[in-house]
Every structure is written in structure tokens, then in C-alpha cells.
């Protein structure tokens, strides 16, 4: 807190944009949340993700990706953006080796993760398949070294952690919110909106705020897509996250914005609490991702809720009928994971899946094991 406060106090006017605050609080090498040597995912961390159910989740992803390689002609190469503790990658690789040994032989699996702690955990977790793994601390560095990529690109809760600006409309005037260092505390301050990049974003996205509405502006996501999007040849991208469409953005329940923190499995409404010690996240603006994907040559294949995606990908094929009464037998544990992933009230109701392709034209038969589950 002290170092972060001093950094903000030293800025012009003793304040920074919310995007700069998030960049420091999450990614600064000295005090950023993701740089800290501590668990962040799972029971001992601050939040759960679908990768916490890696054994079942990884089976569905592996089956889906194997079809893309065997039927769709993609090279057997995967790049995961934000690899967490590596358990999901391990589940995918183990399942891939079992189901498609002939494509597994040439398979490469790259993980991009800024967190040194996570990269070390990945190395420990993935030691049994270390010959398949490459690691990088950033997407730009990966592409600069390897050149244009062909294969499968995957991310799970990656874009929700990108820094965002925060704006509001009051008495018909647009303001930007800043984070200021005042009297030993971090506080919000607002000023009339003058940032031309934010104004341009609102114009090109045709977003009009209602009176009193607060909105996150993901300029970092836009820059990322415009820089990275063109650098792929023949690829399918699977993006899993929680977010909202433009229609949902205007709903009364979302008028106060979505920037929040997660600290020891509690939702923290004030993003200035526990600076550098908690995760910060905002809902992905799906229509923004779709816009910038189109602008960089990607074609949308599907946009569905996660449970529908997993069903269409063939997750039910992993269900095993068991007569065992042992609650914690491997088969029963896997079936419980599957049920959690596809139940109407399960974890998948919070997530959507956006699938894009570039440089290839895949049919439904190439992609889906059970297309009847798609809308």
C-alpha cells in the first residue's frame, strides 16, 4: 500500500487514471497483485475459475481441439493466454495424448503469463509433460520471437483483468474518474472528460451513457486486439470470460459499472480496498471484442454460454455410469465436476464463450461433437 500510494502521490496532481491504478495494483513488479508470491486461485486463494474443475474441463477442451486438428487441418499447436497454476494445461495434454497420440507427437503448448509465481507453479505442475511446454511473460514477446502463429489460441478469464478507464455522466456532462493520493488514503476524484482516445472509443462503439451511469472503457483491450489480432495466419481462438453485450450494458442493474475486487473469496465493491493485495476485474464488453476482432481479420464462429459450449464440444461423452457407492471415487468425482459445469445453476452460468477463426473455414461438422446444443 505504501509504495503504491507514493507512486500515485508522485504523479502530476497526485492522481492517476483508473487504468494506470489497475496496471500498478495488478502488474507492478514491486507490489502488483499478480506479481506476489502467494496463491490466487482455488481454496487458498481469492477466487475460483472453471480451471478449478480442470479434470473435466480439460477433457472437453482437448476433444474440441483434437477435432480442429484432425478434421479442420489446424497444426497441433496451442497457445494459452494466462495459464494460472497449469492444471488445466496438464489435463488437456494428458487427455490429448490418450485420445490422439499421433497428433500429440507434434503438439506444442505455449503458455503466456506475466506472473513469475504462476510461471513457476506451471513448471512444477507440468513437469510430466515439460517437453511440450514453452512459456513467455507476454503475448508481444511471444509473437516477436516466434512470428505469426497458426493453431489454437485459448484464454480463460484473461481479458477481465485488463486495465480500464472509468467514466460517468452527471447532469449531462461526461467525467472521467481518477484515483488520487490524499491524506494517506486512496480516493476517487473526477474531472470533465478530455481524453480523445476515450471519446473516440465511445464514438466508434456508438455508446451513449444515461444520466448517472458509470462505465468502464477498455482501451487496453482495444490496443491489444489492434496490435495482436493481425499476427495470426491460420487459427481458431476460444475466449472464455464473464461479460456483457452492449444491450446488457444499458440495463439498470449495470448502471454503476462492473469494476470490482476479489479478496479471499469475497466480492469487494470498492476497487480501492486492499490495493495490490486483491484481484481487480471488470466485465468484458463482448461487442468490443467482436468489433476489434472483425477489424483485424477474424470471423466469428459462435458466441454461447459456457455450458452450451461444453455440451456442444462433447462434455457429456465423458460421463461414466458408475455403480460405485464411494462418493470420492475418481469416476464419481469427475461426474460431479461435469454436473457442476453444465447445470443451469452451476458455474457456467456466469461465463460466455466467443469462438473466432482466421485463415480457415471450418464447418459445424469439423468443430462440434453435438451442435444441437447450440442456439
C-alpha positions in Angstrom: 0.0 0.0 0.0 2.8 2.5 0.9 4.7 2.0 -2.3 1.5 2.2 -4.4 0.4 5.3 -2.5 3.8 7.0 -3.0 3.8 6.2 -6.7 0.3 7.8 -7.2 1.3 10.8 -5.0 4.3 11.5 -7.2 2.1 11.6 -10.3 1.0 15.0 -11.7 -1.7 16.4 -9.5 -1.2 13.4 -7.2 -3.6 11.2 -9.2 -3.7 8.7 -12.0 -6.4 7.2 -14.2 -8.1 4.1 -13.1 -6.3 2.2 -15.9 -2.9 3.3 -14.5 -4.0 2.4 -11.0 -5.1 -1.1 -12.1 -1.8 -1.5 -14.0 0.2 -0.7 -10.9 -2.1 -2.6 -8.4 -2.1 -5.8 -10.6 1.2 -5.9 -12.5 3.8 -3.7 -10.9 6.9 -5.8 -10.3 7.3 -4.4 -6.8 3.8 -4.6 -5.4 1.4 -5.8 -8.0 -1.2 -8.5 -7.0 -0.2 -10.9 -9.8 3.5 -10.5 -9.0 3.1 -11.6 -5.4 4.4 -14.9 -4.1 1.0 -16.3 -3.0 -1.8 -18.4 -4.1 -4.5 -16.6 -6.1 -6.7 -19.4 -7.5 -8.6 -22.0 -5.6 -9.4 -22.6 -1.9 -6.2 -21.0 -0.6 -6.5 -18.0 -3.0 -9.0 -15.3 -3.7 -11.3 -16.8 -6.4 -12.3 -19.9 -8.3 -12.4 -20.4 -12.0 -13.6 -23.1 -14.4 -10.0 -24.3 -14.4 -10.5 -25.3 -10.8 -12.5 -28.2 -12.4 -9.6 -28.9 -14.7 -10.1 -32.7 -14.9 -13.4 -32.4 -16.6 -13.0 -29.0 -18.2 -9.7 -30.1 -19.8 -11.3 -33.3 -21.3 -13.9 -31.2 -23.2 -11.3 -28.7 -24.4 -8.9 -31.5 -25.6 -11.7 -33.2 -27.5 -12.7 -30.0 -29.2 -9.1 -29.0 -30.1 -8.3 -32.5 -31.4 -11.2 -32.2 -33.8 -9.9 -28.9 -35.0 -6.6 -30.5 -35.8 -7.8 -33.8 -37.2 -10.8 -32.6 -39.2 -10.1 -28.9 -39.6 -6.5 -29.1 -40.6 -5.1 -26.8 -38.0 -1.5 -27.5 -36.9 -1.2 -29.2 -33.4 -0.2 -26.0 -31.6 -1.9 -24.4 -28.6 -1.2 -21.0 -27.0 -3.0 -20.3 -23.7 -3.1 -16.7 -22.5 -3.0 -16.6 -18.7 -2.2 -20.2 -17.7 -2.8 -19.9 -13.9 -1.4 -22.8 -12.0 -1.1 -25.0 -15.1 -3.6 -27.7 -14.0 -5.9 -27.0 -17.0 -3.0 -27.4 -19.4 -1.9 -30.6 -17.8 -5.5 -32.0 -18.1 -5.7 -31.0 -21.7 -2.3 -32.6 -22.6 -3.0 -35.8 -20.7 -6.3 -36.2 -22.5 -4.8 -35.3 -25.9 -2.1 -37.9 -25.5 -4.7 -40.6 -24.7 -7.2 -39.7 -27.5 -4.9 -38.7 -30.3 -1.4 -40.0 -29.8 -0.4 -39.4 -33.5 -1.2 -35.7 -33.3 0.2 -35.4 -29.7 3.7 -36.3 -31.0 3.9 -33.0 -32.8 1.9 -31.0 -30.3 3.4 -27.8 -28.8 1.7 -25.9 -25.9 2.7 -22.3 -25.2 1.6 -20.5 -22.0 1.7 -16.7 -21.7 1.6 -15.4 -18.1 3.0 -12.2 -16.7 3.2 -13.6 -13.1 6.6 -15.1 -12.2 4.8 -17.0 -9.4 2.4 -18.6 -11.8 5.1 -19.5 -14.3 7.0 -21.3 -11.5 3.8 -23.1 -10.5 3.2 -24.1 -14.1 6.7 -25.6 -14.3 6.1 -27.7 -11.2 2.6 -28.8 -12.4 3.7 -29.5 -15.9 6.9 -31.3 -15.2 5.5 -34.7 -16.6 4.9 -33.0 -20.0 7.7 -30.4 -19.8 8.9 -31.3 -23.3 5.7 -29.9 -24.8 5.7 -26.6 -22.9 7.0 -23.2 -23.7 6.5 -20.2 -21.5 6.5 -16.4 -22.2 5.8 -13.4 -20.0 3.9 -11.5 -22.6 2.0 -12.0 -25.9 4.0 -9.4 -27.8 7.3 -11.1 -26.8 6.0 -14.5 -27.8 4.9 -13.3 -31.3 8.1 -11.2 -31.7 10.2 -14.4 -31.1 8.0 -16.9 -32.9 6.4 -14.8 -35.7 2.8 -15.2 -37.0 1.1 -18.1 -35.2 -1.0 -20.9 -36.6 -3.0 -23.2 -34.3 -5.4 -22.8 -31.4 -5.5 -19.7 -29.1 -7.2 -20.1 -25.8 -7.9 -17.8 -22.8 -10.0 -18.3 -19.7 -10.7 -15.1 -17.6 -7.9 -13.2 -19.4 -9.5 -10.0 -20.7 -11.4 -9.2 -17.5 -8.1 -8.3 -15.8 -7.1 -5.7 -18.4 -6.9 -2.2 -17.0 -9.9 0.1 -17.7 -10.7 3.8 -17.6 -13.8 4.7 -15.7 -16.2 7.4 -16.8 -19.6 8.7 -15.7 -22.4 11.0 -16.8 -23.7 13.6 -14.4 -26.0 16.5 -15.3 -25.5 15.8 -18.9 -21.7 16.1 -18.7 -19.2 13.2 -19.2 -16.5 12.9 -16.5 -13.5 10.6 -16.0 -12.8 9.1 -12.6 -9.2 9.2 -11.2 -7.5 7.6 -8.3 -5.8 10.2 -6.0 -3.5 10.0 -3.1 -4.9 12.3 -0.4 -4.1 12.4 3.3 -2.7 8.9 3.4 -5.6 7.3 1.6 -6.6 6.5 -2.0 -9.7 8.3 -3.0 -11.7 8.9 -6.2 -11.7 12.2 -7.9 -13.5 13.2 -11.2 -12.8 15.7 -13.9 -14.5 16.6 -17.2 -13.7 14.0 -19.8 -10.9 15.2 -22.2 -9.1 12.0 -23.2 -9.5 11.8 -27.0 -9.0 8.1 -27.0 -11.9 7.5 -24.7 -14.1 9.9 -26.7 -13.1 8.1 -29.9 -13.9 4.7 -28.3 -17.4 5.9 -27.3 -18.0 7.2 -30.8 -16.8 4.1 -32.7 -18.7 1.8 -30.3 -21.8 4.1 -30.5 -22.1 4.1 -26.8 -24.3 6.7 -25.1 -24.3 6.9 -21.3 -27.6 7.6 -19.5 -27.7 10.1 -16.6 -25.9 8.7 -13.6 -24.4 5.8 -15.5 -20.8 4.6 -14.7 -18.9 2.8 -17.4 -15.5 1.1 -17.8 -13.6 1.9 -21.0 -11.3 -0.9 -22.0 -8.7 1.0 -24.1 -6.1 -1.6 -23.2 -8.2 -4.4 -24.8 -8.7 -2.3 -27.9 -4.9 -1.7 -28.2 -4.2 -5.3 -27.6 -6.5 -6.5 -30.3 -5.3 -4.0 -32.9 -1.7 -4.9 -32.2 -2.1 -8.7 -31.8 -5.1 -9.5 -34.0 -3.3 -9.2 -37.4 -0.4 -11.5 -36.3 -2.1 -14.9 -37.0 -2.2 -16.9 -40.1 -4.5 -20.0 -39.7 -6.0 -20.1 -36.2 -9.1 -20.7 -34.1 -9.4 -18.5 -30.9 -11.5 -19.6 -28.0 -12.2 -16.8 -25.4 -13.9 -17.7 -22.2 -14.9 -14.9 -19.7 -17.7 -13.1 -17.9 -19.0 -10.0 -19.5 -22.0 -8.3 -21.2 -23.1 -7.2 -24.6 -23.9 -3.6 -25.4 -27.6 -4.3 -24.9 -26.8 -5.6 -21.4 -24.6 -2.7 -20.7 -27.6 -0.4 -20.7 -29.6 -2.4 -18.2 -30.5 -0.7 -14.9 -28.6 -3.3 -12.9 -25.3 -2.3 -14.6 -25.6 1.5 -14.4 -23.0 1.5 -11.6 -20.3 -0.3 -13.6 -18.6 -3.6 -13.0 -15.2 -2.8 -11.7 -14.8 -4.9 -8.5 -12.2 -6.7 -6.4 -12.0 -10.3 -5.1 -10.3 -10.8 -1.8 -10.3 -14.2 0.0 -13.4 -15.3 -1.9 -15.3 -12.2 -1.1 -16.6 -9.7 -3.7 -15.3 -6.2 -2.8 -17.3 -3.4 -4.3 -14.7 -0.7 -3.6 -11.7 -1.3 -6.0 -9.5 0.9 -3.8 -9.7 -1.5 -0.9 -6.6 -3.7 -0.3 -4.6 -2.2 -3.2 -2.1 -4.6 -4.5 -3.5 -7.4 -2.3 -6.7 -8.3 -4.2 -7.7 -9.2 -7.7 -9.3 -6.4 -9.8 -11.7 -7.2 -12.6 -14.4 -5.7 -14.8 -16.9 -7.4 -17.1 -15.7 -7.9 -20.7 -17.5 -5.8 -23.2 -18.2 -8.6 -25.7 -19.3 -6.4 -28.6 -16.0 -4.5 -28.3 -14.0 -7.8 -28.7 -16.2 -8.7 -31.6 -15.7 -5.3 -33.3 -11.9 -5.3 -33.0 -11.7 -8.9 -34.0 -13.5 -8.1 -37.2 -11.3 -5.1 -37.8 -8.2 -7.4 -37.6 -9.5 -10.1 -39.9 -11.2 -12.6 -37.6 -14.5 -14.2 -38.4 -17.0 -15.1 -35.6 -17.9 -18.8 -35.3 -20.0 -18.9 -32.2 -21.0 -16.9 -29.1 -22.7 -19.0 -26.4 -22.9 -19.5 -22.7 -20.2 -21.8 -21.4 -22.5 -24.7 -20.5 -23.8 -24.8 -24.1 -20.3 -24.6 -25.5 -19.2 -27.6 -23.3 -22.2 -29.6 -24.3 -21.6 -28.9 -28.0 -17.9 -29.7 -27.5 -18.9 -33.2 -26.2 -18.5 -33.0 -22.5 -21.4 -35.4 -21.9 -19.3 -38.1 -23.7 -17.0 -38.0 -20.6 -19.9 -39.0 -18.3 -19.3 -42.5 -16.9 -22.1 -44.6 -15.5 -20.8 -45.9 -12.2 -22.2 -48.4 -9.7 -19.7 -47.4 -7.1 -21.2 -46.1 -3.9 -17.8 -44.5 -3.0 -18.5 -40.7 -3.1 -14.9 -39.8 -3.8 -14.1 -42.4 -6.4 -12.4 -40.9 -9.5 -15.4 -41.6 -11.6 -17.9 -40.0 -9.2 -15.7 -37.0 -8.7 -15.4 -36.5 -12.4 -19.2 -36.8 -12.8 -19.7 -34.2 -10.1 -17.4 -31.9 -12.0 -19.3 -32.4 -15.2 -22.6 -31.7 -13.4 -21.2 -28.5 -11.9 -20.0 -27.3 -15.4 -23.3 -28.0 -17.2 -26.0 -27.5 -14.5 -28.3 -24.5 -15.1 -27.3 -23.1 -11.7 -23.7 -24.1 -11.9 -20.5 -22.1 -12.5 -21.0 -21.9 -16.3 -24.0 -19.6 -16.0 -21.5 -16.7 -15.3 -19.4 -17.3 -18.4 -19.7 -16.9 -22.1 -17.5 -18.4 -24.9 -16.6 -16.5 -28.0 -15.1 -18.6 -30.9 -13.3 -16.9 -33.8 -11.4 -18.3 -36.8 -8.9 -16.7 -39.1 -7.3 -18.1 -42.3 -9.6 -21.2 -42.2 -13.2 -22.1 -43.0 -14.4 -24.7 -40.6 -17.9 -26.3 -40.9 -20.0 -27.3 -37.9 -19.1 -30.9 -38.5 -15.4 -30.0 -38.2 -15.9 -28.2 -34.9 -18.8 -29.6 -32.8 -19.5 -33.1 -31.4 -23.1 -32.1 -30.6 -24.1 -29.0 -32.5 -27.8 -29.5 -31.4 -26.8 -27.8 -28.1 -26.0 -24.5 -29.8 -28.7 -21.9 -30.3 
